Amino acid sequence: MLDSIDIARAAISLAITPNRAAEEKYIGVLAGSNIKGAAVDIGGDIVNSIHVVIERAILASRKAGITKECHVQDGAIAGAAREAVAQIATKAIGLNGGGKIAVCRQEEHLSVCIFMSIGLLHLNEVVIGLGHRSIPND
């Protein structure tokens, strides 16, 4: 079993994959280490659509079989996603962004990572946010 820091590394690595093909390949690599992973693109005005970011993380994790539909697991994803958004929110105020949110889990360790470019025209800032929660094994 890996530690929480290893699952956080996996979420960061998945979030920074450059394209869908690399993302799918890395999810396969993670599966070989008994880590479930999912990623989904996000974009727009992040600060005013925090609920959308959280919903996308929840839906992506359910679709990938990382979590199931129950308030404990949904709450863990929502909390970790909200923590990740909070870490990037100050740089995102008044600007648009585009990037990816990744969710990784092994047993009780769950990490959510947001990696994105935020800015105006070609004046972009690259940001990363990370949240972690512990949830009971299935």
TORDOFI-969430 format. One line per field, with one value per atom (N, C-alpha, C, O): residue number from 1; residue in three letters; atom name; z, x, y. Coordinates in Angstrom, 1 decimal, always signed. Atoms other than C-alpha are relative to their C-alpha. Layout:
// residues N
num = [NUM, ...];
residu = [ALA, ...];
atome = [CA, ...];
zz = [Z, ...];
xx = [X, ...];
yy = [Y, ...];
END
This chain:
// residues 138
num = [1, 1, 1, 1, 2, 2, 2, 2, 3, 3, 3, 3, 4, 4, 4, 4, 5, 5, 5, 5, 6, 6, 6, 6, 7, 7, 7, 7, 8, 8, 8, 8, 9, 9, 9, 9, 10, 10, 10, 10, 11, 11, 11, 11, 12, 12, 12, 12, 13, 13, 13, 13, 14, 14, 14, 14, 15, 15, 15, 15, 16, 16, 16, 16, 17, 17, 17, 17, 18, 18, 18, 18, 19, 19, 19, 19, 20, 20, 20, 20, 21, 21, 21, 21, 22, 22, 22, 22, 23, 23, 23, 23, 24, 24, 24, 24, 25, 25, 25, 25, 26, 26, 26, 26, 27, 27, 27, 27, 28, 28, 28, 28, 29, 29, 29, 29, 30, 30, 30, 30, 31, 31, 31, 31, 32, 32, 32, 32, 33, 33, 33, 33, 34, 34, 34, 34, 35, 35, 35, 35, 36, 36, 36, 36, 37, 37, 37, 37, 38, 38, 38, 38, 39, 39, 39, 39, 40, 40, 40, 40, 41, 41, 41, 41, 42, 42, 42, 42, 43, 43, 43, 43, 44, 44, 44, 44, 45, 45, 45, 45, 46, 46, 46, 46, 47, 47, 47, 47, 48, 48, 48, 48, 49, 49, 49, 49, 50, 50, 50, 50, 51, 51, 51, 51, 52, 52, 52, 52, 53, 53, 53, 53, 54, 54, 54, 54, 55, 55, 55, 55, 56, 56, 56, 56, 57, 57, 57, 57, 58, 58, 58, 58, 59, 59, 59, 59, 60, 60, 60, 60, 61, 61, 61, 61, 62, 62, 62, 62, 63, 63, 63, 63, 64, 64, 64, 64, 65, 65, 65, 65, 66, 66, 66, 66, 67, 67, 67, 67, 68, 68, 68, 68, 69, 69, 69, 69, 70, 70, 70, 70, 71, 71, 71, 71, 72, 72, 72, 72, 73, 73, 73, 73, 74, 74, 74, 74, 75, 75, 75, 75, 76, 76, 76, 76, 77, 77, 77, 77, 78, 78, 78, 78, 79, 79, 79, 79, 80, 80, 80, 80, 81, 81, 81, 81, 82, 82, 82, 82, 83, 83, 83, 83, 84, 84, 84, 84, 85, 85, 85, 85, 86, 86, 86, 86, 87, 87, 87, 87, 88, 88, 88, 88, 89, 89, 89, 89, 90, 90, 90, 90, 91, 91, 91, 91, 92, 92, 92, 92, 93, 93, 93, 93, 94, 94, 94, 94, 95, 95, 95, 95, 96, 96, 96, 96, 97, 97, 97, 97, 98, 98, 98, 98, 99, 99, 99, 99, 100, 100, 100, 100, 101, 101, 101, 101, 102, 102, 102, 102, 103, 103, 103, 103, 104, 104, 104, 104, 105, 105, 105, 105, 106, 106, 106, 106, 107, 107, 107, 107, 108, 108, 108, 108, 109, 109, 109, 109, 110, 110, 110, 110, 111, 111, 111, 111, 112, 112, 112, 112, 113, 113, 113, 113, 114, 114, 114, 114, 115, 115, 115, 115, 116, 116, 116, 116, 117, 117, 117, 117, 118, 118, 118, 118, 119, 119, 119, 119, 120, 120, 120, 120, 121, 121, 121, 121, 122, 122, 122, 122, 123, 123, 123, 123, 124, 124, 124, 124, 125, 125, 125, 125, 126, 126, 126, 126, 127, 127, 127, 127, 128, 128, 128, 128, 129, 129, 129, 129, 130, 130, 130, 130, 131, 131, 131, 131, 132, 132, 132, 132, 133, 133, 133, 133, 134, 134, 134, 134, 135, 135, 135, 135, 136, 136, 136, 136, 137, 137, 137, 137, 138, 138, 138, 138];
residu = [MET, MET, MET, MET, LEU, LEU, LEU, LEU, ASP, ASP, ASP, ASP, SER, SER, SER, SER, ILE, ILE, ILE, ILE, ASP, ASP, ASP, ASP, ILE, ILE, ILE, ILE, ALA, ALA, ALA, ALA, ARG, ARG, ARG, ARG, ALA, ALA, ALA, ALA, ALA, ALA, ALA, ALA, ILE, ILE, ILE, ILE, SER, SER, SER, SER, LEU, LEU, LEU, LEU, ALA, ALA, ALA, ALA, ILE, ILE, ILE, ILE, THR, THR, THR, THR, PRO, PRO, PRO, PRO, ASN, ASN, ASN, ASN, ARG, ARG, ARG, ARG, ALA, ALA, ALA, ALA, ALA, ALA, ALA, ALA, GLU, GLU, GLU, GLU, GLU, GLU, GLU, GLU, LYS, LYS, LYS, LYS, TYR, TYR, TYR, TYR, ILE, ILE, ILE, ILE, GLY, GLY, GLY, GLY, VAL, VAL, VAL, VAL, LEU, LEU, LEU, LEU, ALA, ALA, ALA, ALA, GLY, GLY, GLY, GLY, SER, SER, SER, SER, ASN, ASN, ASN, ASN, ILE, ILE, ILE, ILE, LYS, LYS, LYS, LYS, GLY, GLY, GLY, GLY, ALA, ALA, ALA, ALA, ALA, ALA, ALA, ALA, VAL, VAL, VAL, VAL, ASP, ASP, ASP, ASP, ILE, ILE, ILE, ILE, GLY, GLY, GLY, GLY, GLY, GLY, GLY, GLY, ASP, ASP, ASP, ASP, ILE, ILE, ILE, ILE, VAL, VAL, VAL, VAL, ASN, ASN, ASN, ASN, SER, SER, SER, SER, ILE, ILE, ILE, ILE, HIS, HIS, HIS, HIS, VAL, VAL, VAL, VAL, VAL, VAL, VAL, VAL, ILE, ILE, ILE, ILE, GLU, GLU, GLU, GLU, ARG, ARG, ARG, ARG, ALA, ALA, ALA, ALA, ILE, ILE, ILE, ILE, LEU, LEU, LEU, LEU, ALA, ALA, ALA, ALA, SER, SER, SER, SER, ARG, ARG, ARG, ARG, LYS, LYS, LYS, LYS, ALA, ALA, ALA, ALA, GLY, GLY, GLY, GLY, ILE, ILE, ILE, ILE, THR, THR, THR, THR, LYS, LYS, LYS, LYS, GLU, GLU, GLU, GLU, CYS, CYS, CYS, CYS, HIS, HIS, HIS, HIS, VAL, VAL, VAL, VAL, GLN, GLN, GLN, GLN, ASP, ASP, ASP, ASP, GLY, GLY, GLY, GLY, ALA, ALA, ALA, ALA, ILE, ILE, ILE, ILE, ALA, ALA, ALA, ALA, GLY, GLY, GLY, GLY, ALA, ALA, ALA, ALA, ALA, ALA, ALA, ALA, ARG, ARG, ARG, ARG, GLU, GLU, GLU, GLU, ALA, ALA, ALA, ALA, VAL, VAL, VAL, VAL, ALA, ALA, ALA, ALA, GLN, GLN, GLN, GLN, ILE, ILE, ILE, ILE, ALA, ALA, ALA, ALA, THR, THR, THR, THR, LYS, LYS, LYS, LYS, ALA, ALA, ALA, ALA, ILE, ILE, ILE, ILE, GLY, GLY, GLY, GLY, LEU, LEU, LEU, LEU, ASN, ASN, ASN, ASN, GLY, GLY, GLY, GLY, GLY, GLY, GLY, GLY, GLY, GLY, GLY, GLY, LYS, LYS, LYS, LYS, ILE, ILE, ILE, ILE, ALA, ALA, ALA, ALA, VAL, VAL, VAL, VAL, CYS, CYS, CYS, CYS, ARG, ARG, ARG, ARG, GLN, GLN, GLN, GLN, GLU, GLU, GLU, GLU, GLU, GLU, GLU, GLU, HIS, HIS, HIS, HIS, LEU, LEU, LEU, LEU, SER, SER, SER, SER, VAL, VAL, VAL, VAL, CYS, CYS, CYS, CYS, ILE, ILE, ILE, ILE, PHE, PHE, PHE, PHE, MET, MET, MET, MET, SER, SER, SER, SER, ILE, ILE, ILE, ILE, GLY, GLY, GLY, GLY, LEU, LEU, LEU, LEU, LEU, LEU, LEU, LEU, HIS, HIS, HIS, HIS, LEU, LEU, LEU, LEU, ASN, ASN, ASN, ASN, GLU, GLU, GLU, GLU, VAL, VAL, VAL, VAL, VAL, VAL, VAL, VAL, ILE, ILE, ILE, ILE, GLY, GLY, GLY, GLY, LEU, LEU, LEU, LEU, GLY, GLY, GLY, GLY, HIS, HIS, HIS, HIS, ARG, ARG, ARG, ARG, SER, SER, SER, SER, ILE, ILE, ILE, ILE, PRO, PRO, PRO, PRO, ASN, ASN, ASN, ASN, ASP, ASP, ASP, ASP];
atome = [N, CA, C, O, N, CA, C, O, N, CA, C, O, N, CA, C, O, N, CA, C, O, N, CA, C, O, N, CA, C, O, N, CA, C, O, N, CA, C, O, N, CA, C, O, N, CA, C, O, N, CA, C, O, N, CA, C, O, N, CA, C, O, N, CA, C, O, N, CA, C, O, N, CA, C, O, N, CA, C, O, N, CA, C, O, N, CA, C, O, N, CA, C, O, N, CA, C, O, N, CA, C, O, N, CA, C, O, N, CA, C, O, N, CA, C, O, N, CA, C, O, N, CA, C, O, N, CA, C, O, N, CA, C, O, N, CA, C, O, N, CA, C, O, N, CA, C, O, N, CA, C, O, N, CA, C, O, N, CA, C, O, N, CA, C, O, N, CA, C, O, N, CA, C, O, N, CA, C, O, N, CA, C, O, N, CA, C, O, N, CA, C, O, N, CA, C, O, N, CA, C, O, N, CA, C, O, N, CA, C, O, N, CA, C, O, N, CA, C, O, N, CA, C, O, N, CA, C, O, N, CA, C, O, N, CA, C, O, N, CA, C, O, N, CA, C, O, N, CA, C, O, N, CA, C, O, N, CA, C, O, N, CA, C, O, N, CA, C, O, N, CA, C, O, N, CA, C, O, N, CA, C, O, N, CA, C, O, N, CA, C, O, N, CA, C, O, N, CA, C, O, N, CA, C, O, N, CA, C, O, N, CA, C, O, N, CA, C, O, N, CA, C, O, N, CA, C, O, N, CA, C, O, N, CA, C, O, N, CA, C, O, N, CA, C, O, N, CA, C, O, N, CA, C, O, N, CA, C, O, N, CA, C, O, N, CA, C, O, N, CA, C, O, N, CA, C, O, N, CA, C, O, N, CA, C, O, N, CA, C, O, N, CA, C, O, N, CA, C, O, N, CA, C, O, N, CA, C, O, N, CA, C, O, N, CA, C, O, N, CA, C, O, N, CA, C, O, N, CA, C, O, N, CA, C, O, N, CA, C, O, N, CA, C, O, N, CA, C, O, N, CA, C, O, N, CA, C, O, N, CA, C, O, N, CA, C, O, N, CA, C, O, N, CA, C, O, N, CA, C, O, N, CA, C, O, N, CA, C, O, N, CA, C, O, N, CA, C, O, N, CA, C, O, N, CA, C, O, N, CA, C, O, N, CA, C, O, N, CA, C, O, N, CA, C, O, N, CA, C, O, N, CA, C, O, N, CA, C, O, N, CA, C, O, N, CA, C, O, N, CA, C, O, N, CA, C, O, N, CA, C, O, N, CA, C, O, N, CA, C, O, N, CA, C, O, N, CA, C, O, N, CA, C, O, N, CA, C, O, N, CA, C, O, N, CA, C, O, N, CA, C, O, N, CA, C, O, N, CA, C, O, N, CA, C, O, N, CA, C, O];
zz = [+0.0, +0.0, +0.0, +0.7, +0.1, -0.9, +1.1, +1.6, -0.9, +1.4, -0.7, -1.9, +0.6, +0.9, -0.9, -1.9, +0.8, -0.5, -1.4, -2.4, +1.3, -3.3, -0.8, -2.0, +0.7, -4.2, -0.5, -1.5, +0.4, -4.3, -1.2, -2.1, +1.1, -6.6, -1.3, -2.4, +1.2, -8.9, -0.5, -1.7, +0.5, -9.0, -0.7, -1.7, +0.6, -9.8, -1.4, -2.4, +1.3, -12.6, -1.0, -2.2, +0.9, -14.0, -0.5, -1.7, +0.4, -14.0, -1.0, -1.8, +0.9, -15.9, -1.3, -2.1, +1.3, -18.7, -1.1, -1.0, +1.1, -22.0, -0.9, -1.5, +0.9, -23.9, +0.5, +1.4, -0.4, -23.7, -0.2, +0.7, +0.2, -25.1, +1.1, +1.7, -1.1, -22.5, +1.4, +2.2, -1.2, -19.8, +0.1, +1.2, +0.0, -20.8, +0.3, +1.0, -0.2, -20.9, +1.5, +2.0, -1.4, -17.4, +0.9, +1.9, -0.8, -16.0, +0.0, +1.0, +0.1, -17.3, +0.9, +1.5, -0.9, -15.5, +1.4, +2.2, -1.4, -12.3, +0.4, +1.5, -0.3, -12.6, +0.3, +1.1, -0.3, -12.6, +1.4, +2.0, -1.3, -9.2, +1.0, +2.1, -0.8, -7.9, +0.4, +1.5, -0.3, -8.1, -1.1, -2.3, +0.9, -9.7, -0.3, +0.6, +0.3, -11.6, -1.1, -1.9, +0.9, -13.6, -0.2, +0.7, +0.2, -15.2, -0.9, -1.7, +0.8, -16.8, -0.2, +0.7, +0.3, -18.5, +0.7, +0.9, -0.6, -16.8, -0.7, -1.2, +0.6, -18.0, +0.2, +0.6, -0.2, -17.8, +1.2, +1.6, -1.2, -14.9, +1.2, +1.7, -1.1, -12.1, +1.3, +1.9, -1.3, -9.1, +0.0, +1.0, +0.0, -10.2, -0.4, -0.5, +0.3, -11.2, +0.8, +0.3, -0.9, -8.2, +0.1, +0.1, -0.1, -8.0, -1.2, -1.1, +1.2, -11.6, +0.1, -0.2, -0.2, -10.8, +0.9, +0.6, -1.0, -7.8, -0.6, -0.4, +0.6, -9.7, -1.0, -1.1, +1.0, -12.5, +0.6, +0.1, -0.7, -10.0, +0.5, +0.4, -0.5, -8.4, -1.1, -1.0, +1.1, -11.7, -0.7, -1.0, +0.6, -13.2, +0.9, +0.4, -0.9, -10.1, +0.1, +0.2, +0.1, -10.2, -1.3, -1.2, +1.3, -13.9, -0.1, -0.7, +0.0, -13.4, +1.0, +1.1, -1.0, -10.5, +1.2, +2.0, -1.2, -8.0, +1.2, +2.3, -1.1, -5.8, -0.5, -1.7, +0.3, -5.7, +0.5, +1.3, -0.4, -5.2, +1.4, +1.6, -1.4, -1.5, +0.6, +0.2, -0.6, +0.7, +0.6, +0.5, -0.6, +2.4, -1.1, -1.0, +1.1, -0.9, -0.8, -1.2, +0.7, -2.7, +0.9, +0.3, -0.8, +0.3, +0.1, +0.1, +0.0, +0.3, -1.3, -1.3, +1.3, -3.4, +0.0, -0.4, +0.0, -2.9, +0.9, +0.5, -0.9, +0.1, -0.6, -0.5, +0.6, -1.7, -1.2, -1.3, +1.1, -4.8, +0.4, -0.2, -0.6, -2.8, +0.5, +0.3, -0.5, -1.1, -1.2, -1.1, +1.2, -4.5, -0.6, -1.0, +0.6, -5.8, +0.9, +0.4, -0.9, -2.7, -0.2, +0.0, +0.2, -3.4, -1.3, -1.3, +1.3, -6.9, -0.1, -1.0, +0.2, -6.3, +0.0, -0.8, -0.1, -5.4, -1.3, -1.7, +1.3, -8.7, -1.1, -2.2, +1.0, -10.6, +0.0, -0.9, -0.1, -9.5, -1.2, -1.5, +1.2, -12.5, -1.3, -2.3, +1.2, -15.0, -0.4, +0.4, +0.5, -17.1, +0.0, +0.0, +0.0, -17.0, -0.8, -1.1, +0.7, -18.7, +0.5, +0.7, -0.5, -17.5, +0.3, -0.4, -0.3, -15.9, +1.5, +2.3, -1.4, -12.6, -0.1, -0.9, -0.1, -11.7, +1.4, +2.4, -1.2, -9.1, +0.1, -0.9, -0.1, -7.8, +1.4, +2.4, -1.3, -5.1, +0.0, -1.0, -0.3, -3.6, +1.4, +2.4, -1.3, -0.8, +0.7, +0.2, -0.7, +1.8, -0.4, +0.1, +0.4, +0.2, -1.3, -2.3, +1.2, -2.2, -0.2, +0.8, +0.3, -3.9, -1.2, -2.2, +1.1, -6.2, -0.3, +0.6, +0.4, -8.2, -1.2, -2.1, +1.1, -10.4, -0.5, +0.2, +0.6, -12.9, -1.2, -2.1, +1.1, -15.2, -0.2, +0.6, +0.4, -16.9, +0.1, -0.3, -0.2, -15.8, -0.5, -0.3, +0.4, -17.4, -1.0, -1.1, +0.9, -20.1, -1.3, -1.2, +1.3, -23.8, +0.2, +0.5, -0.1, -23.7, +1.3, +1.5, -1.3, -20.2, +1.1, +1.8, -0.8, -18.3, +1.2, +1.1, -1.2, -14.9, +0.1, -0.1, -0.2, -14.3, +1.5, +2.3, -1.4, -11.1, +0.2, -0.7, -0.4, -9.2, +1.4, +2.3, -1.3, -6.3, +0.3, -0.6, -0.4, -4.4, +1.3, +2.3, -1.2, -1.9, +0.3, -0.6, -0.3, +0.0, +1.1, +1.9, -1.0, +2.0, +0.2, -0.6, -0.2, +3.6, +0.1, +0.7, +0.0, +3.1, +0.3, +0.0, -0.3, +4.2, -1.2, -2.3, +1.1, +2.0, -0.4, +0.5, +0.5, -0.1, +0.7, +0.4];
xx = [+0.8, +0.0, +0.9, +1.9, -0.7, +1.2, -0.5, -1.6, +0.4, +1.1, -0.8, -0.9, +0.8, -1.0, +0.8, +0.3, -0.9, +2.0, +0.2, +0.3, -0.1, +2.3, -1.3, -1.2, +1.3, -1.4, +0.0, -0.6, +0.0, -0.9, +0.9, +0.6, -0.9, +2.1, -0.7, -0.6, +0.7, -0.1, -1.0, -1.1, +1.0, -2.8, +0.7, +0.2, -0.7, -0.3, +0.5, +0.3, -0.5, +1.3, -1.1, -0.9, +1.1, -2.1, -0.5, -0.9, +0.5, -3.2, +0.9, +0.4, -0.9, -0.1, +0.3, +1.1, -0.2, -0.4, -0.4, -1.4, +0.2, -0.3, -1.2, -1.7, +1.1, -3.1, -0.8, -0.3, +0.9, -5.9, +0.7, +0.6, -0.7, -3.6, +0.9, +1.0, -0.9, -1.0, -0.7, -0.3, +0.9, -3.7, -0.5, -0.4, +0.5, -5.2, +1.1, +1.0, -1.2, -1.7, +0.4, +0.7, -0.4, -0.9, -1.0, -0.6, +1.0, -4.2, +0.2, +0.0, -0.3, -3.2, +1.2, +1.2, -1.2, +0.2, -0.4, +0.0, +0.5, -1.6, -0.7, -0.6, +0.8, -3.9, +1.0, +0.6, -1.0, -0.8, +0.6, +1.1, -0.4, +0.0, -1.2, -1.1, +1.2, -3.5, -0.5, -1.1, +0.5, -4.3, -1.1, -0.8, +1.1, -7.6, +0.2, +0.5, -0.1, -7.4, -1.0, -1.5, +0.9, -9.6, +0.4, +0.9, -0.2, -9.2, -1.0, -1.6, +0.9, -11.4, +0.4, +1.0, -0.4, -10.8, -1.0, -2.2, +0.8, -12.0, +0.4, +1.6, -0.3, -12.1, -1.0, -2.1, +1.0, -13.7, +0.4, +1.5, -0.1, -14.2, +0.0, -1.1, +0.0, -13.1, -0.6, -1.3, +0.5, -13.9, -1.5, -2.1, +1.5, -17.5, -0.6, -1.9, +0.6, -17.9, +0.7, +0.9, -0.6, -16.4, -0.9, -0.4, +0.9, -19.5, +0.1, -0.1, -0.1, -19.0, +1.3, +1.3, -1.2, -15.4, -0.2, +0.3, +0.3, -16.5, -0.8, -0.6, +0.9, -19.3, +0.7, +0.5, -0.7, -17.0, +1.0, +1.1, -0.9, -14.5, -0.9, -0.4, +0.9, -17.4, -0.4, -0.3, +0.5, -18.8, +1.1, +0.9, -1.1, -15.4, +0.4, +0.7, -0.4, -14.6, -1.0, -0.6, +1.0, -17.9, +0.1, +0.1, -0.1, -17.6, +1.2, +1.1, -1.2, -14.1, +0.0, +0.9, +0.1, -15.2, +0.9, +1.2, -0.8, -13.0, -0.8, -0.4, +0.9, -15.9, -1.4, -1.6, +1.3, -19.5, -0.9, -0.5, +0.9, -22.6, -0.5, -1.4, +0.4, -22.8, +0.5, +1.5, -0.4, -22.6, +1.4, +2.1, -1.4, -19.3, +1.0, +1.9, -1.0, -17.4, -0.2, +0.8, +0.2, -19.0, +0.5, +1.1, -0.5, -18.2, +1.5, +2.1, -1.5, -14.5, +0.5, +1.4, -0.4, -14.2, -0.2, +0.6, +0.4, -16.0, +1.0, +1.4, -0.9, -13.8, +1.4, +2.0, -1.4, -10.5, +0.0, +0.9, +0.0, -11.6, -0.1, +0.5, +0.2, -12.7, +1.4, +1.7, -1.3, -9.3, +1.0, +1.7, -0.9, -7.5, -0.4, +0.5, +0.5, -9.7, +0.5, +0.9, -0.4, -8.9, +1.4, +1.8, -1.4, -5.2, +0.3, +1.3, -0.2, -5.6, -0.9, -0.7, +1.0, -8.5, +0.5, +0.1, -0.5, -6.5, +0.6, +0.6, -0.6, -4.6, -1.1, -0.8, +1.1, -7.9, -1.0, -1.8, +1.1, -10.0, +0.1, +1.1, +0.1, -11.2, +0.5, +0.5, -0.6, -9.5, -0.6, -1.3, +0.4, -10.3, +1.2, +2.3, -1.1, -8.4, -0.4, -1.6, +0.2, -8.1, +1.0, +2.2, -0.9, -6.6, -0.8, -1.7, +0.5, -7.4, -0.1, +0.7, +0.1, -8.6, +0.1, -0.5, -0.2, -7.4, -0.3, -0.1, +0.4, -8.6, +0.7, +0.6, -0.7, -6.5, -0.4, -0.5, +0.3, -7.3, +0.6, +0.6, -0.4, -5.8, -0.5, -0.1, +0.6, -7.7, -0.6, -1.6, +0.6, -8.4, +0.6, +0.1, -0.6, -6.2, -0.6, -0.7, +0.6, -7.8, +0.6, +0.7, -0.5, -6.2, -0.6, -0.9, +0.6, -7.6, +1.0, +1.5, -1.0, -5.2, -0.6, -1.2, +0.3, -6.0, +1.2, +2.1, -1.2, -3.4, -0.6, -1.3, +0.5, -4.2, +0.8, +1.6, -0.5, -3.2, -1.1, -2.2, +1.0, -5.0, +0.6, +1.8, -0.5, -4.7, -0.9, -2.1, +0.6, -5.5, +0.8, +2.0, -0.7, -4.5, +1.2, +1.0, -1.2, -0.9, +0.7, +1.8, -0.6, -0.2, -0.6, -1.5, +0.6, -0.8, +0.9, +2.1, -0.7, +0.1, -0.4, -1.5, +0.3, +0.4, -0.2, +0.6, +0.3, -1.2, -0.3, -0.7, +0.3, -1.6, -0.6, -0.1, +0.7, -3.9, -0.1, -0.4, +0.1, -4.0, -0.8, -0.6, +0.7, -6.4, +0.1, +0.2, +0.0, -6.4, -1.0, -1.3, +0.9, -8.9, +0.2, +0.7, +0.0, -9.1, -1.5, -2.3, +1.4, -12.2, +0.1, +1.2, +0.0, -13.1, +0.2, -0.3, -0.1, -12.1, -1.4, -2.3, +1.3, -15.0, -0.2, -1.3];
yy = [-1.2, +0.0, +1.2, +1.3, -1.3, +3.5, +0.9, +0.8, -1.0, +6.5, +1.1, +1.1, -1.1, +9.6, +0.9, +1.4, -0.9, +11.5, -0.7, +0.0, +0.7, +8.8, +0.2, +0.4, -0.2, +9.2, +1.5, +1.8, -1.4, +13.0, +0.2, +0.9, +0.0, +12.5, -0.5, +0.1, +0.6, +10.3, +1.0, +1.2, -1.0, +13.0, +1.2, +1.7, -1.1, +15.7, -0.4, +0.3, +0.5, +13.6, -0.2, +0.1, +0.2, +12.8, +1.4, +1.5, -1.4, +16.5, +0.7, +1.5, -0.7, +17.6, -0.7, -0.3, +0.7, +15.1, +1.0, +1.7, -1.0, +17.1, -0.2, +0.8, +0.3, +15.4, -1.2, -1.9, +1.1, +12.8, -1.3, -2.2, +1.3, +10.0, -0.2, -1.4, +0.2, +10.6, -0.2, -1.0, +0.1, +10.9, -1.5, -2.1, +1.4, +7.5, -1.0, -2.0, +0.9, +5.9, +0.0, -1.1, -0.1, +7.2, -0.7, -1.3, +0.6, +6.0, -1.5, -2.2, +1.4, +2.5, -0.3, -1.4, +0.2, +2.9, -0.1, -0.9, +0.0, +3.8, -1.2, -1.7, +1.3, +0.8, -1.1, -2.0, +1.1, -1.4, +0.1, -0.9, -0.2, +0.1, +0.0, +0.4, +0.1, -0.5, +1.4, +1.5, -1.4, +3.3, +0.2, +0.0, -0.4, +4.4, +1.5, +2.3, -1.4, +7.6, +0.5, -0.3, -0.6, +10.0, +1.4, +2.0, -1.4, +13.4, +0.6, -0.2, -0.7, +15.9, +1.5, +2.1, -1.3, +19.2, +1.0, +0.8, -1.0, +22.4, +1.3, +1.5, -1.3, +26.0, +1.1, +0.8, -1.1, +29.4, +0.8, +0.8, -0.8, +31.7, -0.9, -1.2, +1.1, +29.3, +0.5, -0.2, -0.5, +31.6, +0.0, -0.4, +0.0, +32.0, -1.3, -1.4, +1.3, +28.4, -1.1, -2.2, +1.0, +26.6, -1.3, -2.4, +1.1, +24.4, -0.9, -2.1, +0.8, +23.3, -0.9, -2.1, +0.7, +22.3, -1.2, -2.3, +1.0, +20.3, -1.1, -2.3, +1.0, +18.6, -0.8, -2.0, +0.8, +17.6, -1.0, -2.1, +1.0, +16.0, -1.1, -2.3, +1.1, +14.1, -1.0, -2.2, +0.8, +12.9, -0.8, -2.0, +0.7, +12.0, -1.2, -2.3, +1.1, +9.9, -1.1, -2.3, +1.1, +8.1, -0.8, -2.0, +0.6, +7.4, -1.0, -2.0, +0.8, +6.0, -1.1, -1.9, +1.0, +3.8, +0.3, -0.6, -0.4, +5.7, +0.1, -0.3, -0.1, +6.5, -0.5, -0.6, +0.4, +5.4, +1.1, +2.0, -1.1, +7.6, -0.2, -1.0, +0.0, +8.1, +1.3, +1.8, -1.4, +11.2, +0.0, +1.1, +0.0, +10.1, +0.2, +1.0, -0.1, +9.6, +1.2, +1.8, -1.3, +12.5, +1.2, +2.1, -1.1, +14.7, +0.0, +1.1, +0.1, +13.5, +0.7, +1.5, -0.6, +14.4, +1.5, +2.3, -1.4, +17.7, +0.8, +1.9, -0.6, +18.6, +0.2, +1.2, -0.1, +17.8, +0.9, +1.7, -0.9, +19.6, +1.5, +2.3, -1.4, +22.7, +0.5, +1.6, -0.4, +22.7, +0.3, +1.3, -0.3, +22.5, +1.3, +2.1, -1.3, +25.4, +1.2, +2.2, -1.1, +27.5, +0.4, +1.5, -0.3, +27.2, +0.8, +1.4, -0.7, +28.7, +1.2, +2.0, -1.0, +31.1, +1.4, +2.2, -1.4, +34.2, +0.4, +1.6, -0.4, +34.1, +0.0, +0.6, +0.1, +33.4, +1.1, +1.2, -1.0, +36.3, +0.9, +1.6, -0.9, +38.2, -0.5, +0.2, +0.5, +36.0, -1.4, -2.0, +1.3, +32.9, -1.0, -0.6, +1.0, +29.7, -1.3, -1.5, +1.3, +26.3, -1.0, -0.7, +1.0, +23.1, -1.3, -1.7, +1.3, +19.8, -0.2, +0.3, +0.5, +18.3, -1.5, -2.2, +1.4, +14.9, -0.6, +0.1, +0.6, +12.5, -1.4, -2.2, +1.3, +9.5, -0.6, +0.2, +0.7, +6.9, -1.3, -2.1, +1.3, +3.9, -0.3, +0.4, +0.3, +2.3, +1.2, +1.8, -1.1, +5.0, +1.4, +2.4, -1.3, +7.7, +0.6, -0.1, -0.7, +10.2, +1.4, +2.2, -1.3, +13.2, +0.6, -0.1, -0.7, +15.8, +1.1, +1.9, -1.1, +18.1, +0.8, +0.2, -0.9, +21.1, +0.6, +1.1, -0.6, +22.2, +0.8, +0.2, -0.8, +25.1, +1.3, +1.7, -1.3, +28.2, +1.1, +0.9, -1.1, +31.4, +1.3, +1.6, -1.2, +34.7, +0.7, +0.5, -0.9, +37.2, +0.0, +0.4, +0.1, +36.8, -0.9, -2.1, +0.8, +35.5, +0.2, -0.3, -0.3, +36.8, -1.0, -0.6, +1.1, +33.5, -0.3, -0.2, +0.5, +32.3, -1.5, -1.9, +1.5, +28.5, -0.2, +0.2, +0.3, +27.3, -1.4, -2.2, +1.3, +24.1, +0.0, +0.7, +0.1, +23.2, -1.5, -2.3, +1.4, +19.9, -0.2, +0.6, +0.3, +18.5, -1.5, -2.3, +1.4, +15.2, -0.3, +0.5, +0.4, +13.3, -1.5, -2.2, +1.4, +9.9, -0.5, +0.1, +0.6, +7.7, -1.5, -2.1, +1.4, +4.2, -0.8, -0.5, +0.9, +1.3, -0.5, -0.6, +0.5, -0.1, -1.4, -2.0];
END
